[in-house]
């Protein structure tokens, strides 16, 4: 049964997830992802992971993971857009900080 968006959980990988990230990388026949990593789980089962450092993703090729990877990419974009840009600091506009 494929995972549904309602059954997926997304979270940042922790040191305890090192084996899960390595497992997904091995299944996907890819090099291990660079930290930090976001992961998608169906219950306790790791389905996919996305490196926030370079945008590479790995996923379980034996599961339907397109939705999980899409959600990871969406969450990464949301995370990037919520971080204030340093290029548009007040000092550059001539305003007091």
Z-matrix of the N, CA and C atoms (Angstrom, degrees):
N
C 1 1.441
C 2 1.526 1 108.63
N 3 1.338 2 118.61 1 128.32
C 4 1.457 3 120.35 2 -179.03
C 5 1.529 4 110.78 3 -71.87
N 6 1.314 5 114.77 4 149.92
C 7 1.459 6 119.97 5 176.61
C 8 1.515 7 109.05 6 -70.33
N 9 1.302 8 116.47 7 140.71
C 10 1.457 9 121.10 8 175.88
C 11 1.511 10 108.06 9 -102.00
N 12 1.337 11 117.85 10 156.91
C 13 1.463 12 118.41 11 179.06
C 14 1.524 13 112.51 12 -54.21
N 15 1.329 14 118.13 13 -31.74
C 16 1.461 15 120.71 14 179.98
C 17 1.527 16 111.85 15 -69.56
N 18 1.329 17 117.75 16 -26.22
C 19 1.462 18 119.85 17 -178.56
C 20 1.526 19 112.84 18 -92.89
N 21 1.317 20 117.79 19 -5.69
C 22 1.458 21 121.62 20 -179.51
C 23 1.518 22 111.00 21 -86.02
N 24 1.314 23 114.98 22 145.24
C 25 1.456 24 120.17 23 169.90
C 26 1.519 25 107.47 24 -125.12
N 27 1.308 26 115.69 25 139.70
C 28 1.459 27 122.34 26 178.36
C 29 1.513 28 107.57 27 -115.56
N 30 1.325 29 115.49 28 138.62
C 31 1.462 30 119.60 29 176.29
C 32 1.515 31 110.02 30 -161.47
N 33 1.329 32 114.26 31 162.64
C 34 1.461 33 120.01 32 175.69
C 35 1.518 34 108.90 33 -70.86
N 36 1.313 35 115.72 34 140.16
C 37 1.463 36 120.64 35 175.94
C 38 1.524 37 108.66 36 -68.78
N 39 1.315 38 114.78 37 143.92
C 40 1.459 39 121.93 38 176.55
C 41 1.529 40 107.39 39 -115.35
N 42 1.327 41 118.06 40 172.60
C 43 1.471 42 118.96 41 176.12
C 44 1.535 43 112.33 42 -55.18
N 45 1.317 44 117.52 43 -29.66
C 46 1.467 45 120.41 44 178.69
C 47 1.533 46 112.20 45 -68.51
N 48 1.335 47 117.44 46 -15.35
C 49 1.469 48 121.70 47 -179.17
C 50 1.529 49 113.20 48 -94.40
N 51 1.317 50 117.34 49 4.25
C 52 1.465 51 120.98 50 -177.56
C 53 1.526 52 111.47 51 -53.91
N 54 1.324 53 116.99 52 -44.78
C 55 1.471 54 120.15 53 -179.81
C 56 1.525 55 111.57 54 -66.13
N 57 1.325 56 117.55 55 -38.23
C 58 1.459 57 121.05 56 -179.59
C 59 1.532 58 110.70 57 -65.85
N 60 1.327 59 116.89 58 -41.44
C 61 1.474 60 120.33 59 178.20
C 62 1.523 61 109.51 60 -65.54
N 63 1.317 62 117.18 61 -43.29
C 64 1.471 63 120.87 62 177.99
C 65 1.528 64 110.80 63 -63.00
N 66 1.333 65 116.59 64 -40.81
C 67 1.472 66 121.96 65 178.48
C 68 1.531 67 110.89 66 -60.65
N 69 1.335 68 117.03 67 -47.60
C 70 1.465 69 120.36 68 179.43
C 71 1.530 70 110.85 69 -64.41
N 72 1.323 71 116.96 70 -39.91
C 73 1.468 72 120.62 71 178.92
C 74 1.518 73 110.72 72 -62.78
N 75 1.329 74 115.92 73 -41.35
C 76 1.465 75 120.35 74 179.80
C 77 1.533 76 110.84 75 -66.83
N 78 1.320 77 116.80 76 -44.78
C 79 1.472 78 120.28 77 178.29
C 80 1.524 79 111.23 78 -60.47
N 81 1.330 80 115.51 79 -38.29
C 82 1.464 81 121.86 80 -177.43
C 83 1.529 82 111.77 81 -83.08
N 84 1.331 83 116.28 82 -1.98
C 85 1.466 84 122.60 83 -177.85
C 86 1.525 85 111.77 84 54.50
N 87 1.340 86 114.88 85 46.27
C 88 1.458 87 122.18 86 -179.36
C 89 1.524 88 109.46 87 -127.17
N 90 1.328 89 115.09 88 162.21
C 91 1.460 90 119.78 89 173.65
C 92 1.518 91 108.60 90 -69.54
N 93 1.323 92 115.65 91 154.82
C 94 1.468 93 120.19 92 179.18
C 95 1.522 94 109.58 93 -60.02
N 96 1.319 95 115.14 94 144.61
C 97 1.452 96 121.18 95 -178.82
C 98 1.521 97 111.83 96 -73.38
N 99 1.329 98 114.58 97 147.40
C 100 1.472 99 120.52 98 175.13
C 101 1.525 100 108.98 99 -78.24
N 102 1.325 101 116.15 100 141.61
C 103 1.473 102 121.73 101 177.12
C 104 1.522 103 109.77 102 -73.90
N 105 1.312 104 117.82 103 154.40
C 106 1.460 105 130.03 104 -3.80
C 107 1.524 106 111.34 105 -76.67
N 108 1.334 107 115.27 106 156.30
C 109 1.459 108 121.81 107 -175.03
C 110 1.528 109 109.75 108 -128.16
N 111 1.337 110 114.90 109 136.32
C 112 1.466 111 121.95 110 169.70
C 113 1.515 112 107.30 111 -98.45
N 114 1.329 113 116.87 112 143.10
C 115 1.466 114 120.09 113 -179.13
C 116 1.522 115 111.07 114 -127.20
N 117 1.324 116 115.05 115 150.85
C 118 1.462 117 122.56 116 173.99
C 119 1.519 118 107.84 117 -115.45
N 120 1.320 119 115.75 118 131.61
C 121 1.459 120 122.48 119 -179.84
C 122 1.518 121 109.65 120 -124.72
N 123 1.320 122 115.36 121 144.95
C 124 1.461 123 122.61 122 167.37
C 125 1.523 124 104.64 123 -107.62
N 126 1.308 125 116.35 124 98.12
C 127 1.462 126 120.22 125 -170.22
C 128 1.512 127 108.19 126 67.63
N 129 1.328 128 117.16 127 -121.70
C 130 1.464 129 122.25 128 177.46
C 131 1.526 130 112.33 129 -94.49
N 132 1.321 131 116.91 130 -6.74
C 133 1.471 132 121.77 131 -174.80
C 134 1.525 133 111.31 132 -84.20
N 135 1.346 134 118.07 133 119.55
C 136 1.465 135 119.61 134 176.33
C 137 1.526 136 110.15 135 -71.47
N 138 1.327 137 115.82 136 130.11
C 139 1.469 138 120.62 137 -179.96
C 140 1.520 139 112.71 138 -107.52
N 141 1.325 140 116.62 139 -40.08
C 142 1.462 141 119.76 140 -174.86
C 143 1.518 142 109.14 141 -156.99
N 144 1.321 143 115.08 142 160.36
C 145 1.460 144 121.58 143 177.86
C 146 1.521 145 108.62 144 -145.65
N 147 1.317 146 115.73 145 149.32
C 148 1.462 147 122.60 146 -177.70
C 149 1.518 148 108.96 147 -134.51
N 150 1.330 149 116.24 148 128.62
C 151 1.459 150 120.98 149 176.05
C 152 1.523 151 108.92 150 -79.34
N 153 1.325 152 116.33 151 124.81
C 154 1.463 153 120.01 152 175.54
C 155 1.523 154 110.85 153 -77.62
N 156 1.330 155 116.89 154 -14.46
C 157 1.462 156 121.15 155 179.68
C 158 1.522 157 111.91 156 -74.53
N 159 1.341 158 116.34 157 -42.01
C 160 1.468 159 118.48 158 -175.51
C 161 1.529 160 114.88 159 -133.31
N 162 1.325 161 117.99 160 0.52
C 163 1.461 162 120.78 161 175.97
C 164 1.519 163 115.98 162 81.33
N 165 1.347 164 117.35 163 1.38
C 166 1.464 165 119.02 164 178.05
C 167 1.515 166 110.25 165 -71.69
N 168 1.320 167 115.73 166 144.39
C 169 1.460 168 120.87 167 178.66
C 170 1.520 169 109.58 168 -124.51
N 171 1.322 170 115.53 169 150.53
C 172 1.460 171 122.91 170 171.33
C 173 1.519 172 106.75 171 -130.51
N 174 1.331 173 115.04 172 150.62
C 175 1.460 174 118.89 173 -177.94
C 176 1.515 175 110.22 174 -151.60
N 177 1.320 176 114.96 175 159.48
C 178 1.454 177 122.11 176 177.52
C 179 1.526 178 108.40 177 -70.79
N 180 1.344 179 118.28 178 114.07
C 181 1.468 180 120.23 179 -177.08
C 182 1.531 181 113.01 180 -73.15
N 183 1.320 182 116.91 181 -7.87
C 184 1.464 183 120.88 182 -179.18
C 185 1.529 184 111.85 183 -98.68
N 186 1.327 185 116.61 184 7.54
C 187 1.464 186 121.92 185 178.65
C 188 1.528 187 108.68 186 -130.77
N 189 1.306 188 115.13 187 159.86
C 190 1.471 189 120.09 188 174.73
C 191 1.527 190 107.00 189 -80.31
N 192 1.320 191 115.14 190 107.68
C 193 1.461 192 119.68 191 -171.64
C 194 1.527 193 113.49 192 -121.51
N 195 1.317 194 118.63 193 2.92
C 196 1.464 195 120.21 194 -177.51
C 197 1.526 196 111.17 195 -58.37
N 198 1.330 197 117.44 196 -42.85
C 199 1.466 198 120.30 197 179.07
C 200 1.527 199 111.26 198 -65.63
N 201 1.323 200 116.61 199 -39.60
C 202 1.468 201 120.34 200 179.83
C 203 1.528 202 110.37 201 -63.43
N 204 1.327 203 117.33 202 -44.33
C 205 1.473 204 120.74 203 179.49
C 206 1.527 205 109.56 204 -65.73
N 207 1.332 206 117.54 205 -40.60
C 208 1.472 207 121.00 206 178.42
C 209 1.530 208 110.68 207 -61.49
N 210 1.326 209 117.27 208 -41.66
C 211 1.464 210 120.47 209 178.11
C 212 1.531 211 111.49 210 -66.62
N 213 1.320 212 117.28 211 -38.86
C 214 1.469 213 120.01 212 176.58
C 215 1.527 214 110.47 213 -61.97
N 216 1.332 215 116.96 214 -43.82
C 217 1.473 216 120.45 215 179.42
C 218 1.534 217 110.98 216 -64.58
N 219 1.330 218 116.70 217 -40.74
C 220 1.459 219 120.89 218 177.68
C 221 1.526 220 110.66 219 -62.37
N 222 1.321 221 117.01 220 -45.49
C 223 1.467 222 120.66 221 179.78
C 224 1.522 223 110.93 222 -63.94
N 225 1.316 224 117.37 223 -38.45
C 226 1.465 225 120.44 224 177.76
C 227 1.533 226 110.34 225 -63.91
N 228 1.332 227 117.39 226 -41.22
C 229 1.479 228 120.46 227 177.28
C 230 1.522 229 110.26 228 -64.08
N 231 1.331 230 117.67 229 -42.83
C 232 1.463 231 121.11 230 178.62
C 233 1.517 232 110.25 231 -61.04
N 234 1.312 233 115.74 232 -41.61
C 235 1.466 234 120.72 233 -179.44
C 236 1.526 235 110.71 234 -63.64
N 237 1.343 236 116.30 235 -43.65
C 238 1.472 237 119.95 236 179.41
C 239 1.526 238 111.32 237 -65.09
N 240 1.328 239 117.65 238 -39.47
C 241 1.458 240 119.73 239 -177.15
C 242 1.520 241 112.49 240 -74.51
N 243 1.323 242 118.40 241 -17.82
C 244 1.461 243 120.97 242 179.14
C 245 1.524 244 112.29 243 -87.11
N 246 1.332 245 117.69 244 -11.21
C 247 1.460 246 121.91 245 178.23
C 248 1.523 247 107.83 246 -86.64
N 249 1.342 248 117.90 247 121.05
C 250 1.468 249 119.67 248 -178.55
C 251 1.523 250 111.53 249 -59.56
N 252 1.298 251 115.38 250 140.38
C 253 1.459 252 120.77 251 178.96
C 254 1.519 253 109.93 252 -75.81
N 255 1.310 254 116.11 253 131.37
C 256 1.464 255 120.36 254 177.63
C 257 1.524 256 110.82 255 -76.67
N 258 1.334 257 116.51 256 -20.49
C 259 1.458 258 119.54 257 -178.35
C 260 1.527 259 111.95 258 -70.10
N 261 1.318 260 117.28 259 -21.58
C 262 1.452 261 120.21 260 -178.50
C 263 1.529 262 111.25 261 -109.09
N 264 1.328 263 116.17 262 40.00
C 265 1.464 264 120.76 263 179.79
C 266 1.519 265 111.45 264 -66.71
N 267 1.335 266 116.46 265 160.38
C 268 1.456 267 121.17 266 -178.37
C 269 1.511 268 111.83 267 -60.81
N 270 1.346 269 117.41 268 -36.75
C 271 1.448 270 120.66 269 -178.30
C 272 1.526 271 112.39 270 -59.00
N 273 1.277 272 116.85 271 -33.79
C 274 1.461 273 121.08 272 -179.59
C 275 1.515 274 111.57 273 -70.84
N 276 1.321 275 117.17 274 -28.48
C 277 1.455 276 120.86 275 179.81
C 278 1.518 277 111.81 276 -88.34
N 279 1.322 278 116.67 277 -1.38
C 280 1.445 279 120.57 278 179.59
C 281 1.529 280 112.61 279 79.79
N 282 1.326 281 117.74 280 17.09
C 283 1.446 282 121.78 281 179.69
C 284 1.507 283 109.91 282 -102.06
N 285 1.304 284 116.66 283 152.21
C 286 1.472 285 119.74 284 176.08
C 287 1.520 286 109.14 285 -72.44
N 288 1.307 287 115.20 286 142.73
C 289 1.458 288 119.77 287 -179.92
C 290 1.504 289 112.12 288 -80.78
